[in-house]
Amino acid sequence: MAPRKNKLKVFSLGGLGEIGKNMTVMEYGNDIIIIDCGVAFPQDEMLGIDLVIPDFTYLIQNQKKIRGMFLTHAHEDHIGTVPYFLKEVNTKVYGTPLTLGLVGNKLKEHGLVSGTDMINMGPGETVNAGCFKVEFIRITHSVVDSVAISVQTPVGVVIHSGDFKIDHTPIQGEAMDLQRFAELGKKGVKLFLCESTNVLAPGYTMSERTIGTIFDQVFESSPNERLMVAMFSSNIDRIQQVLNCAVRYKRKVLFMGRSMVNAVKTAIELGYLDVPDGVIIELSMMRHHAPNQLVIVTTGSQGEPMAALSRMAASDHRQIDIVPGDKVIISASPIPGNEKLVSRVINDLMKLGAEVLYEGLMEVHVSGHAKQEELKLMHALIRPEYLMPVHGEFRHLKHHKDLAVSMGMPKENIFVMDIGDVLEITNSDAKINGTVPSGQLLVDGLGVGDVGNVVLRDRKHLSEDGMIIVAVGVSIHDGICQIISGPDIISRGFVFVRESDDLMLDAKAVVSDTLFEMEQKNTADRQYMKNKIKDDLREFIWQRTKRNPMIFPVLVEA
């Protein structure tokens, strides 16, 4: 897309029409800045996939224009893609101390620390990035050190809310800087990009401090039980409240899960956690304490199969077994799409005799996202000329538009967009004009983008119907094919061979007839032979079983 003068382009490469992989881009002339760079959890049909990240092809193609990446907070859906992006594009990364501390853990794993310029910024600080002047504004969210971002552009001020809720009594730090938003609103704001995650919920979001009261009640009523708390590893304020309760009720705290251990270590080093000496213990010390003297804080609140809590629930954890009487608190709400995974973990824990406390059963979680009345307050303070709802599925974005209209904002000034859509803003107007390449890249192990729809389709096929391998030894000379061994048939995930002898013998006979027919015709075309074997065997299998396994003919030439 060719640059156009005097027009600010704003578009998202993730976080519109979906939950997760938030990534917003602003471009003016020869300058580009990026706000957030997150991941999403794979959907059920993405078999074997570890992470889903944005397609940032456009940014790779225009990397000479990039003046920096600005991170609003430390949640995975806002920072998880940073190492994958930096492998393709080297740019400065700006963030608050805790955010950059947790990003640094990721960069260490990917060997990118020495080559990355990470710059600490605090609320109220500004930096010039090309033609943009970027300011961090203090907000409150479920992770400490979160900020909104104000960007002075050649066509006016743009505010990106980040993820927020209006919490007047945060666990640490000051309350949200509503005064700064009001000041900017009074001067005039051209565009407001506002999160929409909780727009369907009326009222106000509860303060994070309310969780401390609930935790205290659970600790007090559980003098004989071993306690476990599952939460996001980046929720430092909630971890602090668990530590406070542990000190009050004389329990030791054990952290489980690599991301949890790394996050706690970083938060302690940066001074974001207040931990009295001797409260935290290592796994090797667990056996020296009675179960009712312990609190285990673990990853796995989203039911991730490889997370510590999920492995405990599946009796697959090497060090910790769930035993009757354990009490498990799942202090998080399922991200849309993860409900089945979380339900499975809860059921498995209960089967092992644990008591499980989770959202809906008890108020063991409060959201970090603004509900309707908080969103209305932000709109009233900022009074933007244009609105672009972000961070939500289409229904969230549409409801956010309706909310803004109810407050008197003209419909034509609100842009509900898809990822890749480009919003062009001038001094006098705004409109959606064109698209940039967008979509998703799938991360499978060390591979990024090498698993696409075809591979996922094959994985789904294999998972549903299994496979059959047909091995045949052949000798091909002077255009004549002779069968010298086989066929041998190997089945995986199709039927249990020992109990299906007749079926496998008949299948072998079908392939033998096909081979005899081709031998009589002196057919030496290897691909034709494979296709013929596959077609004949598929027809036979379907007639006998109404199943359609993947069939792989293998011709071994002597």
C-alpha positions as CSV (number, residue, x, y, z in Angstrom):
1,M,0.0,0.0,0.0
2,A,1.6,3.2,-1.2
3,P,2.1,5.9,1.5
4,R,-0.2,9.0,1.2
5,K,0.8,12.4,2.5
6,N,-1.0,14.1,5.4
7,K,-2.9,11.0,6.4
8,L,-2.5,9.1,9.6
9,K,-3.1,5.3,9.1
10,V,-4.2,3.3,12.0
11,F,-4.7,-0.5,11.8
12,S,-4.6,-3.6,13.9
13,L,-2.8,-6.9,13.1
14,G,-4.6,-8.6,15.9
15,G,-7.2,-8.1,18.6
16,L,-10.2,-7.2,16.4
17,G,-12.9,-9.8,16.0
18,E,-11.0,-12.0,18.4
19,I,-9.6,-12.3,21.9
20,G,-5.8,-12.0,22.0
21,K,-2.8,-11.3,19.8
22,N,-3.3,-7.6,20.3
23,M,-1.2,-5.5,18.0
24,T,-1.9,-1.9,16.8
25,V,0.0,0.1,14.2
26,M,0.1,3.8,13.5
27,E,1.8,5.1,10.3
28,Y,2.3,8.6,9.0
29,G,4.5,9.2,6.0
30,N,7.8,7.4,6.7
31,D,7.2,6.8,10.4
32,I,5.6,3.7,12.0
33,I,5.0,2.9,15.7
34,I,3.7,-0.3,17.1
35,I,1.5,-0.7,20.3
36,D,1.6,-4.2,21.8
37,C,2.6,-7.4,20.3
38,G,0.6,-10.3,21.8
39,V,-0.3,-14.0,21.3
40,A,-3.6,-15.9,21.4
41,F,-4.3,-19.4,22.7
42,P,-4.9,-22.0,19.9
43,Q,-8.4,-23.1,19.2
44,D,-9.6,-26.7,19.7
45,E,-9.2,-27.5,16.0
46,M,-5.6,-26.3,15.9
47,L,-4.1,-29.7,16.8
48,G,-0.6,-29.6,18.2
49,I,-0.3,-25.8,17.9
50,D,1.4,-24.0,20.9
51,L,0.7,-20.3,20.1
52,V,-1.1,-18.1,17.6
53,I,0.7,-14.9,16.6
54,P,-0.2,-12.0,14.3
55,D,1.0,-12.0,10.7
56,F,3.3,-9.0,10.6
57,T,4.4,-9.3,6.9
58,Y,3.5,-5.6,6.4
59,L,5.9,-4.5,9.2
60,I,8.7,-6.7,7.8
61,Q,8.2,-5.1,4.4
62,N,8.3,-1.6,6.0
63,Q,10.7,-2.2,8.8
64,K,12.9,0.9,7.9
65,K,10.0,3.1,8.9
66,I,9.5,1.5,12.4
67,R,10.5,3.9,15.2
68,G,9.7,1.7,18.1
69,M,7.4,-0.7,19.8
70,F,5.4,0.5,22.9
71,L,4.0,-2.1,25.4
72,T,1.0,-1.2,27.6
73,H,1.3,-4.1,30.1
74,A,2.8,-7.5,30.8
75,H,0.0,-9.9,29.8
76,E,0.7,-12.6,27.2
77,D,-1.9,-11.3,24.8
78,H,0.1,-8.0,24.7
79,I,3.8,-9.1,24.9
80,G,3.9,-12.8,23.9
81,T,4.8,-12.2,20.3
82,V,7.7,-9.8,21.0
83,P,10.5,-12.4,20.6
84,Y,9.1,-13.7,17.4
85,F,8.7,-10.2,16.0
86,L,12.3,-9.2,17.1
87,K,13.7,-12.2,15.2
88,E,12.4,-10.6,12.0
89,V,12.6,-6.8,12.8
90,N,15.0,-5.2,15.2
91,T,13.5,-2.2,16.9
92,K,13.5,-0.4,20.2
93,V,11.1,-1.7,22.8
94,Y,9.5,0.7,25.3
95,G,7.7,-0.3,28.4
96,T,7.4,0.0,32.2
97,P,9.9,-1.8,34.4
98,L,7.8,-4.9,35.2
99,T,6.6,-5.2,31.6
100,L,10.2,-5.1,30.3
101,G,11.3,-7.4,33.0
102,L,8.9,-10.1,32.0
103,V,9.7,-9.5,28.3
104,G,13.3,-9.9,29.2
105,N,12.6,-13.4,30.4
106,K,11.2,-14.3,27.0
107,L,14.1,-12.7,25.2
108,K,16.6,-14.8,27.3
109,E,14.8,-18.0,26.2
110,H,15.1,-16.9,22.5
111,G,18.7,-15.6,22.8
112,L,17.7,-12.0,22.0
113,V,18.7,-10.0,25.1
114,S,22.0,-8.7,23.9
115,G,20.7,-7.5,20.5
116,T,17.5,-5.7,21.8
117,D,17.3,-2.1,23.0
118,M,14.8,-2.1,25.8
119,I,13.9,1.4,27.2
120,N,12.2,1.9,30.5
121,M,9.4,4.5,30.6
122,G,7.2,5.5,33.5
123,P,3.7,7.1,33.6
124,G,4.0,10.8,32.6
125,E,7.1,10.3,30.5
126,T,7.2,11.0,26.8
127,V,9.5,10.1,23.9
128,N,9.8,11.2,20.3
129,A,9.4,8.5,17.7
130,G,9.7,10.0,14.3
131,C,6.8,12.4,13.8
132,F,5.1,10.9,16.8
133,K,5.3,12.0,20.5
134,V,4.4,9.1,22.7
135,E,3.3,9.5,26.4
136,F,2.6,6.8,29.0
137,I,-0.4,7.4,31.2
138,R,-1.0,5.6,34.5
139,I,-3.9,3.2,34.5
140,T,-5.1,0.3,36.7
141,H,-5.4,-3.2,35.5
142,S,-5.0,-6.8,36.8
143,V,-1.2,-6.5,36.4
144,V,0.8,-3.7,38.0
145,D,2.7,-1.2,35.9
146,S,0.0,-0.9,33.2
147,V,-0.3,2.2,31.0
148,A,-2.4,3.7,28.4
149,I,-0.7,5.5,25.5
150,S,-1.2,9.0,24.2
151,V,0.3,9.7,20.8
152,Q,0.6,13.2,19.4
153,T,0.4,12.9,15.6
154,P,0.4,15.5,12.8
155,V,-3.4,15.2,12.6
156,G,-4.1,15.3,16.3
157,V,-3.9,13.3,19.5
158,V,-4.6,9.5,19.5
159,I,-5.2,7.7,22.8
160,H,-4.9,3.9,23.1
161,S,-6.5,2.7,26.4
162,G,-4.6,-0.5,26.7
163,D,-6.4,-2.9,29.1
164,F,-7.8,-1.2,32.1
165,K,-10.4,-0.9,34.9
166,I,-10.9,2.0,37.1
167,D,-9.6,0.8,40.5
168,H,-9.5,3.5,43.1
169,T,-7.8,1.2,45.7
170,P,-5.1,-0.7,43.8
171,I,-2.8,-3.1,45.7
172,Q,0.3,-1.0,44.9
173,G,1.0,2.2,43.2
174,E,-1.3,5.1,42.6
175,A,-4.9,5.2,41.2
176,M,-5.6,5.7,37.6
177,D,-4.6,9.1,36.3
178,L,-8.1,10.2,35.3
179,Q,-7.0,13.9,35.4
180,R,-4.6,13.4,32.6
181,F,-7.3,11.9,30.4
182,A,-9.6,14.8,31.2
183,E,-6.8,17.3,30.3
184,L,-6.2,15.6,26.9
185,G,-10.0,15.5,26.3
186,K,-10.3,19.2,27.0
187,K,-7.5,20.0,24.5
188,G,-9.1,17.7,21.9
189,V,-8.6,14.0,21.1
190,K,-8.8,13.0,17.4
191,L,-9.1,9.2,17.9
192,F,-9.8,6.9,20.9
193,L,-8.8,3.3,20.6
194,C,-10.6,1.7,23.6
195,E,-10.7,-1.8,24.9
196,S,-14.0,-3.7,24.6
197,T,-13.4,-6.9,26.5
198,N,-16.0,-6.3,29.3
199,V,-18.4,-4.0,27.4
200,L,-21.2,-6.5,27.7
201,A,-21.2,-6.3,31.5
202,P,-23.2,-3.5,33.3
203,G,-21.9,-1.5,36.2
204,Y,-18.4,-1.3,37.6
205,T,-15.6,-3.9,38.0
206,M,-14.7,-4.7,41.5
207,S,-11.4,-3.6,43.0
208,E,-8.5,-6.1,43.1
209,R,-8.5,-5.7,46.9
210,T,-11.8,-7.6,47.2
211,I,-9.9,-10.8,46.2
212,G,-7.7,-10.4,49.3
213,T,-10.8,-10.6,51.5
214,I,-12.0,-13.7,49.7
215,F,-8.5,-15.3,50.0
216,D,-8.5,-14.5,53.7
217,Q,-11.8,-16.3,54.2
218,V,-10.6,-19.4,52.4
219,F,-7.4,-19.5,54.4
220,E,-9.2,-19.1,57.7
221,S,-11.8,-21.8,56.9
222,S,-9.1,-24.3,55.7
223,P,-6.9,-25.0,58.7
224,N,-6.3,-28.6,57.8
225,E,-6.2,-28.5,54.0
226,R,-3.3,-28.0,51.6
227,L,-4.1,-25.0,49.5
228,M,-3.4,-24.4,45.8
229,V,-4.0,-21.2,43.8
230,A,-4.0,-21.2,40.0
231,M,-3.7,-17.8,38.3
232,F,-1.8,-15.9,35.5
233,S,1.9,-15.7,36.3
234,S,1.8,-11.9,35.5
235,N,-0.8,-11.1,38.1
236,I,1.7,-9.8,40.6
237,D,-0.8,-8.0,42.8
238,R,-2.8,-11.2,43.3
239,I,0.3,-13.1,44.1
240,Q,1.1,-10.5,46.7
241,Q,-2.3,-11.1,48.3
242,V,-1.6,-14.8,48.5
243,L,1.7,-14.1,50.1
244,N,0.0,-11.8,52.7
245,C,-2.5,-14.5,53.6
246,A,0.3,-17.1,53.8
247,V,2.2,-14.9,56.3
248,R,-1.0,-14.2,58.3
249,Y,-1.8,-17.9,58.6
250,K,1.8,-19.2,58.9
251,R,2.0,-21.1,55.7
252,K,4.9,-21.6,53.3
253,V,4.5,-20.7,49.6
254,L,5.7,-22.8,46.8
255,F,5.6,-21.6,43.2
256,M,5.0,-24.0,40.3
257,G,5.3,-23.6,36.6
258,R,8.3,-22.0,34.7
259,S,6.5,-18.8,33.8
260,M,5.3,-18.4,37.4
261,V,8.7,-19.0,38.9
262,N,10.3,-16.5,36.4
263,A,7.6,-13.9,36.9
264,V,8.0,-14.0,40.7
265,K,11.8,-13.9,40.6
266,T,11.6,-10.8,38.3
267,A,9.0,-9.1,40.4
268,I,11.0,-9.6,43.6
269,E,14.2,-8.3,41.9
270,L,12.4,-5.2,40.7
271,G,10.7,-4.6,44.1
272,Y,7.1,-5.3,43.0
273,L,6.7,-8.1,45.6
274,D,7.1,-7.8,49.3
275,V,8.2,-11.2,50.6
276,P,9.3,-11.7,54.2
277,D,12.3,-14.0,54.6
278,G,11.5,-17.7,54.8
279,V,8.0,-17.6,53.3
280,I,8.9,-18.9,49.9
281,I,10.3,-22.4,49.8
282,E,11.8,-24.6,47.0
283,L,10.2,-27.8,45.9
284,S,12.8,-29.9,47.6
285,M,11.7,-28.5,51.0
286,M,8.0,-29.4,50.5
287,R,8.4,-32.8,52.2
288,H,9.6,-31.1,55.4
289,H,6.3,-29.3,55.9
290,A,2.8,-30.7,56.7
291,P,0.3,-30.3,53.9
292,N,-1.7,-27.7,55.9
293,Q,1.4,-25.6,56.2
294,L,1.7,-25.1,52.5
295,V,0.2,-22.9,49.7
296,I,1.1,-23.9,46.1
297,V,0.8,-21.1,43.6
298,T,0.7,-22.5,40.1
299,T,0.1,-21.8,36.4
300,G,-2.7,-23.5,34.6
301,S,-5.7,-21.3,35.3
302,Q,-6.7,-21.6,31.6
303,G,-6.5,-25.4,31.4
304,E,-3.3,-25.4,29.3
305,P,-2.4,-29.0,28.8
306,M,1.3,-28.6,29.7
307,A,0.7,-26.2,32.6
308,A,1.5,-27.4,36.1
309,L,-2.1,-27.6,37.3
310,S,-3.3,-29.5,34.3
311,R,-0.5,-32.1,34.8
312,M,-1.4,-32.4,38.5
313,A,-5.1,-32.9,37.5
314,A,-4.1,-35.6,35.1
315,S,-1.8,-37.3,37.7
316,D,1.1,-36.6,35.3
317,H,3.1,-34.3,37.5
318,R,6.4,-35.7,38.6
319,Q,6.6,-34.0,42.0
320,I,3.1,-33.2,43.2
321,D,0.0,-35.5,43.4
322,I,-3.5,-34.2,44.1
323,V,-4.9,-36.0,47.2
324,P,-8.3,-36.0,48.8
325,G,-8.7,-32.9,51.0
326,D,-6.7,-30.6,48.8
327,K,-8.4,-27.3,48.2
328,V,-7.7,-25.7,44.8
329,I,-8.6,-22.0,43.9
330,I,-8.8,-21.2,40.2
331,S,-8.4,-17.4,40.4
332,A,-9.1,-16.5,36.8
333,S,-12.0,-16.6,34.3
334,P,-11.7,-18.7,31.2
335,I,-10.6,-16.8,28.1
336,P,-13.2,-17.4,25.4
337,G,-12.3,-20.7,23.7
338,N,-10.7,-22.2,26.8
339,E,-13.9,-23.1,28.7
340,K,-13.7,-26.8,27.8
341,L,-10.1,-27.1,28.9
342,V,-10.8,-25.4,32.2
343,S,-13.9,-27.6,32.8
344,R,-11.8,-30.7,32.2
345,V,-9.2,-29.7,34.7
346,I,-11.9,-28.9,37.3
347,N,-13.5,-32.3,36.8
348,D,-10.2,-34.1,36.9
349,L,-9.3,-32.4,40.2
350,M,-12.6,-33.3,41.7
351,K,-12.3,-36.9,40.7
352,L,-9.0,-37.0,42.6
353,G,-10.9,-35.8,45.7
354,A,-9.9,-32.1,45.7
355,E,-12.4,-29.3,46.5
356,V,-12.3,-26.8,43.7
357,L,-13.3,-23.1,44.1
358,Y,-13.8,-21.3,40.8
359,E,-15.6,-18.3,39.3
360,G,-19.3,-18.8,39.4
361,L,-19.1,-20.9,42.6
362,M,-17.2,-18.3,44.6
363,E,-15.9,-14.8,44.0
364,V,-12.3,-15.9,43.6
365,H,-11.6,-13.7,40.6
366,V,-12.2,-10.1,39.6
367,S,-11.8,-8.9,36.1
368,G,-9.1,-6.5,35.0
369,H,-11.3,-5.0,32.4
370,A,-13.7,-2.0,32.5
371,K,-17.4,-2.6,32.5
372,Q,-20.0,-0.3,30.9
373,E,-20.0,2.5,33.5
374,E,-16.2,2.8,33.5
375,L,-16.2,2.9,29.7
376,K,-18.8,5.6,29.8
377,L,-16.6,7.6,32.2
378,M,-13.6,7.3,29.9
379,H,-15.6,8.4,26.9
380,A,-17.0,11.4,28.9
381,L,-13.5,12.5,30.0
382,I,-11.8,12.0,26.6
383,R,-14.6,13.2,24.3
384,P,-12.9,11.8,21.1
385,E,-13.9,13.0,17.7
386,Y,-13.5,9.4,16.4
387,L,-13.7,6.0,18.1
388,M,-12.2,2.7,17.1
389,P,-13.2,-0.1,19.5
390,V,-10.4,-2.7,20.0
391,H,-9.7,-5.8,22.0
392,G,-12.7,-8.0,21.5
393,E,-14.8,-10.2,19.3
394,F,-17.2,-8.6,16.8
395,R,-20.0,-8.6,19.3
396,H,-17.9,-6.7,21.8
397,L,-16.9,-4.1,19.2
398,K,-20.5,-3.7,18.1
399,H,-21.8,-3.3,21.6
400,H,-19.0,-0.7,22.3
401,K,-20.2,1.2,19.3
402,D,-23.8,1.2,20.6
403,L,-22.6,2.4,24.0
404,A,-20.8,5.3,22.4
405,V,-23.9,6.2,20.3
406,S,-26.0,6.1,23.5
407,M,-23.7,8.9,24.8
408,G,-24.3,11.0,21.8
409,M,-21.4,10.1,19.5
410,P,-22.3,10.1,15.8
411,K,-22.5,6.6,14.3
412,E,-20.4,7.7,11.3
413,N,-17.5,8.6,13.6
414,I,-17.3,5.1,15.0
415,F,-15.3,2.5,13.1
416,V,-15.9,-1.2,13.8
417,M,-13.0,-2.8,11.9
418,D,-11.4,-6.2,11.1
419,I,-7.7,-6.9,11.4
420,G,-5.9,-5.5,8.4
421,D,-8.5,-2.7,7.7
422,V,-6.8,0.7,7.5
423,L,-8.4,3.7,9.1
424,E,-7.1,6.9,7.4
425,I,-7.4,10.1,9.3
426,T,-6.8,13.7,8.1
427,N,-7.3,17.0,9.8
428,S,-10.9,17.1,8.4
429,D,-12.2,13.5,8.1
430,A,-11.7,9.8,8.7
431,K,-12.5,6.7,6.7
432,I,-11.6,3.1,6.2
433,N,-9.5,2.9,3.0
434,G,-7.8,-0.3,2.0
435,T,-6.1,-3.1,3.8
436,V,-2.7,-4.5,4.7
437,P,-1.7,-8.1,4.9
438,S,-3.0,-9.7,8.0
439,G,-4.0,-13.0,9.6
440,Q,-2.4,-15.4,11.9
441,L,0.8,-17.5,12.1
442,L,0.8,-20.8,14.0
443,V,3.7,-21.6,16.3
444,D,4.4,-25.4,16.6
445,G,7.5,-26.1,18.7
446,L,10.3,-24.2,17.0
447,G,8.4,-23.7,13.8
448,V,6.7,-20.4,13.0
449,G,4.3,-20.3,10.1
450,D,5.3,-23.7,8.7
451,V,2.0,-25.3,9.8
452,G,-0.9,-24.1,7.7
453,N,-4.5,-25.1,6.8
454,V,-3.4,-28.1,4.8
455,V,-1.3,-29.5,7.7
456,L,-4.1,-28.8,10.2
457,R,-6.5,-30.6,7.9
458,D,-4.3,-33.6,7.8
459,R,-3.8,-33.6,11.5
460,K,-7.6,-33.5,12.0
461,H,-8.0,-36.3,9.5
462,L,-5.4,-38.5,11.3
463,S,-7.0,-37.8,14.7
464,E,-10.4,-38.8,13.5
465,D,-9.8,-41.8,11.2
466,G,-6.2,-42.9,11.7
467,M,-3.9,-44.2,8.9
468,I,-2.9,-47.2,7.0
469,I,0.6,-47.8,5.5
470,V,0.9,-50.3,2.6
471,A,4.5,-51.4,1.9
472,V,5.3,-53.2,-1.4
473,G,8.6,-54.4,-2.7
474,V,9.0,-53.9,-6.4
475,S,11.6,-54.4,-9.1
476,I,11.4,-52.1,-12.2
477,H,13.6,-52.9,-15.2
478,D,13.1,-51.9,-18.8
479,G,9.7,-50.4,-18.1
480,I,8.4,-53.6,-16.5
481,C,7.4,-53.8,-12.9
482,Q,7.6,-57.0,-10.9
483,I,6.2,-57.5,-7.4
484,I,8.9,-59.1,-5.3
485,S,7.5,-58.8,-1.7
486,G,4.3,-57.7,0.1
487,P,2.0,-56.2,0.4
488,D,2.5,-55.5,4.1
489,I,-0.2,-53.4,5.8
490,I,0.5,-51.4,9.0
491,S,-2.4,-49.6,10.8
492,R,-2.2,-46.8,13.4
493,G,-5.3,-45.2,14.9
494,F,-7.7,-47.1,12.6
495,V,-8.5,-50.4,14.2
496,F,-6.9,-52.7,16.8
497,V,-5.2,-55.1,14.5
498,R,-5.3,-58.1,16.8
499,E,-9.0,-57.9,17.0
500,S,-9.5,-57.2,13.3
501,D,-7.6,-60.1,11.6
502,D,-10.3,-60.7,9.0
503,L,-10.5,-57.1,8.0
504,M,-6.7,-56.8,7.6
505,L,-6.4,-60.0,5.7
506,D,-9.2,-59.0,3.3
507,A,-7.5,-55.6,2.9
508,K,-4.3,-57.3,2.0
509,A,-6.1,-59.4,-0.5
510,V,-7.6,-56.3,-2.2
511,V,-4.1,-54.7,-2.5
512,S,-2.7,-58.1,-3.8
513,D,-5.4,-58.1,-6.5
514,T,-4.5,-54.5,-7.5
515,L,-0.8,-55.4,-7.7
516,F,-1.5,-58.5,-9.8
517,E,-3.6,-56.4,-12.2
518,M,-0.9,-53.9,-12.6
519,E,1.7,-56.6,-13.0
520,Q,-0.3,-58.1,-15.8
521,K,-0.5,-54.8,-17.6
522,N,3.3,-54.3,-17.2
523,T,2.6,-50.9,-15.5
524,A,5.8,-49.2,-14.3
525,D,4.4,-45.8,-13.4
526,R,5.1,-45.5,-9.7
527,Q,2.7,-42.7,-9.1
528,Y,-0.1,-44.5,-11.0
529,M,0.6,-47.6,-8.9
530,K,0.4,-45.6,-5.6
531,N,-2.9,-43.9,-6.7
532,K,-4.4,-47.2,-7.8
533,I,-3.5,-48.9,-4.5
534,K,-4.9,-46.0,-2.5
535,D,-8.2,-45.8,-4.5
536,D,-8.9,-49.5,-4.4
537,L,-8.1,-49.8,-0.7
538,R,-10.1,-46.7,0.2
539,E,-13.2,-48.0,-1.5
540,F,-12.8,-51.4,0.2
541,I,-12.3,-49.8,3.7
542,W,-15.3,-47.5,3.2
543,Q,-17.6,-50.3,2.2
544,R,-16.6,-52.4,5.2
545,T,-16.2,-49.8,7.9
546,K,-17.7,-46.5,6.7
547,R,-14.4,-45.0,7.8
548,N,-11.9,-43.0,5.7
549,P,-8.3,-43.4,7.1
550,M,-5.4,-41.7,5.4
551,I,-3.7,-44.3,3.2
552,F,0.1,-44.2,2.4
553,P,1.3,-46.6,-0.2
554,V,5.1,-47.1,-0.1
555,L,6.9,-48.7,-3.0
556,V,10.3,-50.0,-2.0
557,E,12.4,-50.6,-5.2
558,A,15.0,-53.4,-5.1
